[in-house]
Amino acid sequence: MVAACMTRSARRLGRRLAWLLPFLTLPASAAVGDAAHRGSRVALRRGARRANAPFRSAEVPHACYASPTYWEQTYAESAPTDEKDWLVPYDGALRDLVASSPLGAMRDEPLIELGCGNSPLAERLHQDGWSEVTACDISTAAVRAAEARRAAAGWPVGTGPLYVVADVRRLGEKFVAGSFGAAVDKGTLDALCCAEGWDYEAGLYADSIAAVLRPGGEWLCISLTPPSAILPVWHQRDAQWDCVQCTPWQQGLYVYRARRRADEPQ
């Protein structure tokens, strides 16, 4: 019975993700950005019907959104210069949200973006004063494209965001424990939660982030996944996480925040 409920929850989340995924094929300013400023979910759905075929929900099983192979193929088929934002663009309400969060006072600390895809978020954060930004993605094609965009934008060698191929569920394989003061996610947790074993995947994600955040480090996540699914996963890890909270935000999104415990036995 419990397993059946979990599967239904994953499918419901997949349906919610399905009408947002098409915006990966449209410029952020013309799709999610414009619609979000108008506060119109109807506008988002209308935009989805105009999107290119490869991202239409009728052609993509929901479980694909949790598949590394799906994303590798998706980004390999995208133009290297493409920039698409997930869920909501940085410029505007998200910029204000990040600045007013604990991350706003942590601009001198290393920050990691979890699942960058072909979003310009890492570049925007760096331009806004976060001096050491690392963006990771499980897709090699996405990371190569991001590096190409950085070079085309004229960033001097050794400056700007660092792009790394890494699995957000196994960050300890790429980074030393306590490497970062902050972690930001915009939609990656949602993709993981489309898997059949979504709660297990979310748990791996939570443990992985805890492993690379310093004690007192902050996690900020913009998500479609409701707190009834996410909060129990974090509360089961009270030894690692403190100050876990969820705030409803715009366009049916949620803002999750949590702090890496400073008093966990090492």
C-alpha positions in Angstrom: 0.0 0.0 0.0 2.8 2.4 1.0 4.8 1.6 -2.2 1.7 2.2 -4.3 1.2 5.6 -2.7 4.8 6.5 -3.4 4.4 5.5 -7.0 1.3 7.6 -7.4 3.1 10.6 -5.8 6.0 10.2 -8.2 3.6 10.1 -11.1 1.7 13.2 -9.9 5.0 15.0 -9.6 6.0 13.9 -13.1 2.7 15.4 -14.5 3.5 18.7 -12.8 7.0 18.6 -14.2 5.8 17.7 -17.7 4.1 21.1 -18.4 7.2 23.0 -17.2 9.8 20.9 -19.1 8.9 22.3 -22.5 10.3 25.7 -21.4 13.8 24.2 -21.7 13.3 24.6 -25.4 12.3 28.3 -25.2 14.4 31.4 -24.1 13.9 32.0 -20.4 12.8 35.5 -20.9 10.1 34.5 -23.4 8.8 31.5 -21.5 9.2 31.0 -17.8 10.4 34.5 -17.0 7.6 36.4 -18.7 4.9 34.1 -17.5 6.2 34.1 -13.9 6.2 37.9 -13.7 2.5 37.8 -14.9 1.8 35.2 -12.3 -0.2 33.1 -14.8 0.0 29.3 -14.8 -2.4 29.4 -17.8 0.3 31.3 -19.8 2.7 28.5 -18.9 0.4 25.8 -20.2 -0.2 27.7 -23.4 3.5 28.1 -23.9 4.0 24.4 -23.4 1.7 23.7 -26.4 4.0 25.8 -28.6 7.2 24.0 -27.4 9.4 21.8 -29.6 8.4 18.1 -29.8 11.3 16.4 -28.0 10.2 17.9 -24.6 6.4 17.4 -24.9 5.1 15.4 -22.0 3.2 13.0 -24.3 6.5 11.8 -25.8 8.6 11.6 -22.6 7.8 9.1 -19.9 8.0 10.7 -16.5 10.7 8.4 -15.3 13.0 9.7 -18.0 13.4 12.9 -16.0 15.4 10.9 -13.4 17.5 9.2 -16.0 21.1 10.4 -16.6 20.9 8.9 -20.1 17.9 11.1 -21.0 19.7 14.3 -19.9 22.9 13.4 -21.7 21.1 12.8 -24.9 19.0 16.0 -24.4 22.0 18.2 -23.9 24.0 16.5 -26.6 21.3 17.4 -29.1 21.1 21.0 -27.9 23.1 23.8 -29.5 26.2 24.7 -27.3 25.0 28.3 -27.1 21.5 27.4 -25.7 20.7 28.9 -22.3 17.5 27.6 -20.7 16.3 28.2 -17.2 14.6 25.7 -15.0 11.3 26.6 -13.2 12.1 30.3 -12.8 14.8 32.7 -14.0 17.3 34.2 -11.7 16.8 37.8 -12.6 13.8 39.1 -10.6 12.1 37.4 -7.7 14.7 34.6 -7.4 17.6 37.1 -7.2 15.8 38.9 -4.4 15.0 35.6 -2.6 18.7 34.4 -2.7 20.0 37.8 -1.6 17.6 37.9 1.4 18.4 34.3 2.4 21.4 33.3 4.5 23.3 32.8 1.3 23.2 36.6 0.8 25.7 37.0 3.6 27.9 34.1 2.3 29.3 35.6 -1.0 32.9 35.0 0.0 32.3 31.3 0.6 32.4 28.5 -2.0 29.0 27.8 -3.4 27.8 24.8 -5.5 24.9 24.7 -7.9 23.4 21.3 -8.0 22.4 20.2 -11.5 23.2 23.2 -13.7 22.1 21.8 -17.1 22.3 24.7 -19.5 21.1 27.3 -17.1 23.0 30.6 -16.7 22.4 30.6 -12.9 26.1 30.0 -12.0 27.2 32.9 -14.1 24.5 35.2 -12.7 25.5 34.3 -9.1 29.1 35.0 -9.9 28.3 38.3 -11.4 26.3 39.2 -8.3 29.2 38.7 -6.0 29.5 35.0 -5.1 33.3 34.8 -5.7 33.7 31.0 -5.9 30.9 29.2 -7.7 31.0 25.6 -8.8 28.2 24.2 -11.0 27.9 20.5 -11.4 25.8 18.3 -13.6 25.6 14.6 -14.3 25.7 15.3 -18.1 29.1 15.6 -19.7 27.5 17.3 -22.7 25.9 20.0 -20.4 29.2 20.7 -18.7 31.1 21.0 -22.0 28.4 23.4 -23.3 28.6 25.5 -20.2 32.4 25.7 -20.5 32.0 26.7 -24.2 29.5 29.5 -23.2 31.9 30.7 -20.6 34.7 31.0 -23.1 32.5 32.6 -25.7 31.4 35.2 -23.1 35.0 36.3 -22.7 35.7 35.0 -19.1 39.5 35.1 -18.6 41.0 31.7 -18.1 40.7 30.7 -14.4 37.9 33.1 -13.7 34.1 32.7 -13.5 32.2 29.6 -12.5 33.9 26.2 -12.4 31.9 23.5 -14.2 32.2 19.9 -13.1 30.7 16.6 -14.1 29.3 15.1 -10.9 26.3 13.1 -9.7 24.4 15.1 -7.0 23.7 11.8 -5.2 27.4 11.1 -4.9 29.2 14.5 -4.5 31.7 12.9 -2.1 33.3 11.1 -5.1 34.3 14.5 -6.6 34.7 16.9 -3.7 36.4 16.9 -0.3 34.1 16.9 2.7 33.2 20.4 3.8 34.2 22.0 0.5 31.3 24.4 0.3 29.5 26.9 2.5 26.3 26.8 0.4 24.4 24.7 -2.1 21.7 25.9 -4.5 19.2 23.7 -6.4 16.6 24.7 -8.9 14.7 21.7 -10.1 17.3 18.9 -9.8 15.6 17.4 -6.7 12.3 17.4 -8.7 13.9 15.3 -11.5 15.2 12.8 -9.0 11.8 12.5 -7.4 10.4 11.3 -10.7 12.1 7.9 -10.2 10.1 5.0 -8.9 12.3 4.9 -5.7 12.0 8.7 -5.3 12.3 8.8 -1.5 15.5 6.7 -1.7 16.9 9.0 -4.4 16.0 12.1 -2.3 17.7 10.5 0.7 20.9 9.9 -1.3 20.8 13.6 -2.4 20.3 14.9 1.1 23.2 12.7 2.4 25.4 13.7 -0.5 25.0 17.5 0.1 25.6 17.1 3.8 28.9 15.4 3.0 30.3 18.4 1.0 28.8 21.3 3.1 30.9 22.6 5.9 29.3 22.6 9.4 26.8 25.5 9.4 26.6 25.4 5.6 23.3 26.3 3.9 21.1 24.5 1.4 18.6 26.4 -0.7 16.2 24.6 -3.1 13.5 25.8 -5.4 11.2 22.9 -6.1 7.8 21.7 -7.3 7.8 18.8 -4.9 5.5 19.3 -1.9 6.7 19.4 1.7 4.7 16.2 2.5 7.3 14.4 0.4 10.5 16.3 1.1 10.4 17.3 4.8 10.2 13.7 6.1 13.4 12.8 4.2 15.3 15.7 5.8 13.7 15.1 9.3 15.0 11.5 9.1 18.4 13.0 9.0 18.3 15.2 12.0 21.9 14.2 12.9 23.0 16.0 9.7 20.5 18.8 9.2 19.1 21.6 11.3 16.6 24.5 10.7 14.8 22.6 8.0 11.9 24.7 6.6 9.6 25.0 3.6 7.9 28.1 2.4 5.3 28.2 -0.4 6.4 30.6 -3.2 5.2 31.7 -6.6 3.6 29.7 -9.4 3.1 26.6 -7.1 6.8 26.4 -6.2 8.3 25.8 -2.8 11.4 27.2 -1.2 13.3 24.7 0.9 16.1 25.7 3.3 18.2 23.7 5.7 21.5 24.1 7.6 24.2 21.6 8.0 24.5 20.8 11.6 27.6 22.2 13.2 27.5 19.9 16.2 27.4 16.5 14.4 30.1 14.1 15.8 32.9 13.9 13.2 
